[in-house]
Amino acid sequence: MNRWPDDDVILYDGVCVFCSRWIRYIATHDVSRRFRFTAIQSDYGTRLAQAFNIDPNDPDTNAVIHGGIAWFKSDGALTTLSLLPGWRWARALLLIPKAVRDPVYNLVARNRYRIFGKYDACFVPDAEMRARVME
């Protein structure tokens, strides 16, 4: 487990259409406004990625800092979902072995640009979400 001083921060690929939609979904459903977000292409996001040995130029995972610990791949996605209202049940999916979950995650991650597309630049959040973005 890796530690980071900021908590409830989600690192994501800001030019990935799928990843950006995921962040918007989280922001919309995170009624307690727990999570903050940082694109891997930002200065803060690049430092965070490098601290966890994620290549900022070719990211293969998201990272979610929760409880002072960095969670990656399917652990990160399921941890995030399980903290949203109505999604507590997603925690049970963590009982499925990572050896099963992560290959599915990796398949989507590897093909995300081809399937969902890619922005020319990081998406620009609306004013409400901008207050939760760490750059």
Disulfide bonds with the S-S distance in Angstrom:
none
